[in-house]
Structures are given as structure tokens and as C-alpha cells.
Amino acid sequence: MDYAQKNLLCTDDEYDGTIIVAFYESNGKLVDAKTYQPQATIPAELPDSYTYTKVFWWENLDTLRTLCDAVTINK
């Protein structure tokens, strides 16, 4: 799978938790997902076959508690 790279910006002052970047096809099928440690800029690798991306900020992968609303980014 070929990947491009895009920087995603986080705007919260407290960088705790886990960032999940999920990539979807136009029919809603999940193409790929990656986890990142929170930081001011996240260098997300983008698969060629995605149509849109959802970025989630969770407390951790055990509790799955969201820290903010998910953001959708169209290609």
C-alpha cells in the first residue's frame, strides 16, 4: 500500500491519551487505522485508496473514552 503524509494539528493544551487516525473508502469500509501519541503535529501516513479520514482522541485503548468529538477530513 502506498502512503502519502499529512500533518494533523491538535489544539488542546494537554497532550494525554491516544490519537486514532482511521481511513475509509467512499462506501464506509475501513481501509487502515493507525495510532499516535498526542503531540502538536501528527505526521499521519495516508493510504492511496482512502476517500476520507476520521481522527479520534481517546483517553486510552482500554477505556475507549473519547476526549473530544471525532473530526472527519475529506481527501
N, C-alpha and C positions, 0 to 999 in steps of 0.2 A: 504494500500500500504506500503510495507516495504522499508526502506531507509537505504543506507549506507552514509558515509560522506566523502567528499574530500575537500581539501583546494585549492582554486584557487587564484593565485597570480596576483595582479595588479601592473603595473610597472610605472605608471605615478606619478609625484610628487604632482599634485593637485588632491585631492580626493573630487570632487564635482560630482553631477549627481546621476544617478540610475543605478545599475548593474542588468541586467535581465539574469537569467540562465534558458534556455529552454531545455527540454529533449524530444527527438524524438525517435520513433521506426524506424526500417530499411526502412520502406516504406514512411518515411517523416511525419507520423502522430505525432502531438504534444501530448506528454504524460502528461507533467506537466510544469509549469513555476513558478519561484519564483523571488522576487525582494530583493535586498540587498542594503544597504548603502555602498558606496565605502570605502574600507579600504585596508591595505596591504595584508591581508589574508581573504578570504571569505569562511566560513565553509558551503559549499553547501551540502544539503542533496540530495542523489541520489536515484531515484526510481529504483526498480529492473528491470522493464520492458523496460528501455531505451537502445538504441543502440549507440546514440551519443548525445552530448550536444553542444549547441551554447551559447556563452557568449556575451552579448551586453552591451555596455556602452553608455547610453543615457543622454542627458542634464537633462531631466525630462520626466515624463509620459504625460505631457500636450503638449509639443512641439514635442516629439519623435525625436529630433535632435540627431544624433549619434555623439559621441565624438571620436570614433575610429572604425576601421573595426571590425566586429564580428569575434570571434575565435571559430572554431569547434574542439571539443575534442572527439575522439572516445573512446568507452568503453574499 
